[in-house]
Amino acid sequence: MTGLIDGSLSTLAPIFAVALATHRSHYAFLAGLATAIGAGVSMAFSEGLSDTGEVTGRGNPYLRGSITGAGTFCGGILHTLPFLIPTYNAALLVAVVAIGFELVALAWIRSRFFGAGFVRSFVSVTVGGAIIASMSAALGAAA
C-alpha cells in the first residue's frame, strides 16, 4: 500500500510541472517514466534495507523491497501513460481522469483491506494529491 500511495502521489509533481511548463506530452511522459523508475528503485532499496525481518517479523527484505518497489512504479506509471497521447490537451485530460481512478482505487484498497473508512481514505489521499498538484502546477506555470 505504501508503494502505491507513494508512487501515485510523489510522481505527480515532476510530471505535471514538466507538462505545464513545456506543453509537450512526450517530455511529460519521459519525466514520468524516469520518476516512476527512480521512485520504484528507491522505495525497493529503502524497504529492503530498512530491516532484515528477523527482529520485527516483517518477512524477507528482498520480497518486501520487490513488492514495495513494484507498487511504487505501478502507482507512478498509471498517470504517466496518458502522456503517450501526442495531443497535449487530450493527454492532460486522460491523465487527470487516471489520477481520479487511482485515488478512488487507493481509497477502496485502504477501506477493503485495512479497515479504514472509504471517505476518510479518499479525503486523505486527495488532500495529499491536491497539495502536490498545486505546487507542481505553480512551478510549471512559473517556468
Contacts in CASP RR format, 6 or more apart in sequence:
PFRMAT RR
TARGET T0000
AUTHOR 0000-0000-0000
METHOD contacts of the structure
MODEL  1
MTGLIDGSLSTLAPIFAVALATHRSHYAFLAGLATAIGAGVSMAFSEGLS
DTGEVTGRGNPYLRGSITGAGTFCGGILHTLPFLIPTYNAALLVAVVAIG
FELVALAWIRSRFFGAGFVRSFVSVTVGGAIIASMSAALGAAA
1 106 0 8 1.000
1 109 0 8 1.000
1 110 0 8 1.000
1 113 0 8 1.000
1 114 0 8 1.000
2 43 0 8 1.000
2 47 0 8 1.000
2 68 0 8 1.000
3 40 0 8 1.000
3 43 0 8 1.000
3 68 0 8 1.000
3 69 0 8 1.000
3 71 0 8 1.000
3 72 0 8 1.000
3 75 0 8 1.000
4 71 0 8 1.000
4 72 0 8 1.000
4 74 0 8 1.000
4 75 0 8 1.000
4 106 0 8 1.000
4 109 0 8 1.000
5 106 0 8 1.000
5 125 0 8 1.000
6 39 0 8 1.000
6 43 0 8 1.000
6 72 0 8 1.000
7 36 0 8 1.000
7 39 0 8 1.000
7 40 0 8 1.000
7 43 0 8 1.000
7 71 0 8 1.000
7 72 0 8 1.000
7 73 0 8 1.000
7 74 0 8 1.000
7 75 0 8 1.000
7 76 0 8 1.000
8 75 0 8 1.000
8 76 0 8 1.000
8 78 0 8 1.000
8 79 0 8 1.000
8 99 0 8 1.000
8 102 0 8 1.000
8 103 0 8 1.000
8 106 0 8 1.000
8 125 0 8 1.000
9 125 0 8 1.000
9 128 0 8 1.000
9 129 0 8 1.000
9 132 0 8 1.000
10 35 0 8 1.000
10 39 0 8 1.000
10 76 0 8 1.000
10 132 0 8 1.000
11 32 0 8 1.000
11 35 0 8 1.000
11 36 0 8 1.000
11 39 0 8 1.000
11 75 0 8 1.000
11 76 0 8 1.000
11 79 0 8 1.000
11 80 0 8 1.000
12 79 0 8 1.000
12 99 0 8 1.000
12 129 0 8 1.000
12 132 0 8 1.000
12 133 0 8 1.000
12 136 0 8 1.000
13 132 0 8 1.000
13 133 0 8 1.000
13 135 0 8 1.000
13 136 0 8 1.000
13 139 0 8 1.000
14 31 0 8 1.000
14 32 0 8 1.000
14 34 0 8 1.000
14 35 0 8 1.000
14 136 0 8 1.000
15 28 0 8 1.000
15 31 0 8 1.000
15 32 0 8 1.000
15 35 0 8 1.000
15 79 0 8 1.000
15 80 0 8 1.000
15 83 0 8 1.000
15 95 0 8 1.000
15 136 0 8 1.000
16 28 0 8 1.000
16 133 0 8 1.000
16 136 0 8 1.000
16 137 0 8 1.000
16 140 0 8 1.000
17 31 0 8 1.000
17 136 0 8 1.000
17 137 0 8 1.000
17 139 0 8 1.000
17 140 0 8 1.000
17 143 0 8 1.000
18 27 0 8 1.000
18 28 0 8 1.000
18 31 0 8 1.000
18 32 0 8 1.000
18 140 0 8 1.000
19 25 0 8 1.000
19 27 0 8 1.000
19 28 0 8 1.000
19 31 0 8 1.000
19 83 0 8 1.000
19 88 0 8 1.000
19 91 0 8 1.000
19 92 0 8 1.000
19 95 0 8 1.000
20 136 0 8 1.000
20 137 0 8 1.000
20 140 0 8 1.000
20 141 0 8 1.000
20 143 0 8 1.000
21 139 0 8 1.000
21 140 0 8 1.000
21 141 0 8 1.000
21 143 0 8 1.000
22 28 0 8 1.000
23 88 0 8 1.000
24 88 0 8 1.000
25 83 0 8 1.000
25 84 0 8 1.000
25 85 0 8 1.000
25 86 0 8 1.000
25 87 0 8 1.000
25 88 0 8 1.000
25 91 0 8 1.000
26 83 0 8 1.000
26 86 0 8 1.000
28 80 0 8 1.000
28 83 0 8 1.000
28 91 0 8 1.000
29 80 0 8 1.000
29 81 0 8 1.000
29 83 0 8 1.000
29 84 0 8 1.000
32 76 0 8 1.000
32 77 0 8 1.000
32 80 0 8 1.000
32 83 0 8 1.000
33 77 0 8 1.000
33 80 0 8 1.000
35 76 0 8 1.000
35 80 0 8 1.000
36 72 0 8 1.000
36 73 0 8 1.000
36 75 0 8 1.000
36 76 0 8 1.000
36 77 0 8 1.000
36 80 0 8 1.000
37 73 0 8 1.000
39 72 0 8 1.000
39 73 0 8 1.000
39 76 0 8 1.000
40 68 0 8 1.000
40 69 0 8 1.000
40 70 0 8 1.000
40 71 0 8 1.000
40 72 0 8 1.000
40 73 0 8 1.000
41 69 0 8 1.000
42 72 0 8 1.000
43 65 0 8 1.000
43 68 0 8 1.000
43 69 0 8 1.000
43 71 0 8 1.000
43 72 0 8 1.000
44 65 0 8 1.000
44 66 0 8 1.000
44 68 0 8 1.000
44 69 0 8 1.000
44 70 0 8 1.000
44 72 0 8 1.000
45 65 0 8 1.000
46 68 0 8 1.000
47 61 0 8 1.000
47 64 0 8 1.000
47 65 0 8 1.000
47 67 0 8 1.000
47 68 0 8 1.000
47 69 0 8 1.000
48 61 0 8 1.000
48 62 0 8 1.000
48 64 0 8 1.000
48 65 0 8 1.000
48 68 0 8 1.000
49 61 0 8 1.000
50 61 0 8 1.000
51 58 0 8 1.000
51 61 0 8 1.000
52 61 0 8 1.000
53 59 0 8 1.000
53 60 0 8 1.000
53 61 0 8 1.000
58 64 0 8 1.000
75 102 0 8 1.000
78 98 0 8 1.000
78 101 0 8 1.000
78 102 0 8 1.000
79 95 0 8 1.000
79 98 0 8 1.000
79 99 0 8 1.000
79 102 0 8 1.000
80 95 0 8 1.000
81 98 0 8 1.000
82 91 0 8 1.000
82 92 0 8 1.000
82 94 0 8 1.000
82 95 0 8 1.000
82 97 0 8 1.000
82 98 0 8 1.000
83 91 0 8 1.000
83 95 0 8 1.000
84 91 0 8 1.000
85 91 0 8 1.000
85 94 0 8 1.000
103 122 0 8 1.000
103 125 0 8 1.000
103 126 0 8 1.000
103 129 0 8 1.000
104 122 0 8 1.000
106 121 0 8 1.000
106 125 0 8 1.000
107 118 0 8 1.000
107 119 0 8 1.000
107 121 0 8 1.000
107 122 0 8 1.000
107 125 0 8 1.000
108 118 0 8 1.000
110 116 0 8 1.000
110 117 0 8 1.000
110 118 0 8 1.000
110 121 0 8 1.000
110 125 0 8 1.000
111 117 0 8 1.000
111 118 0 8 1.000
111 121 0 8 1.000
END
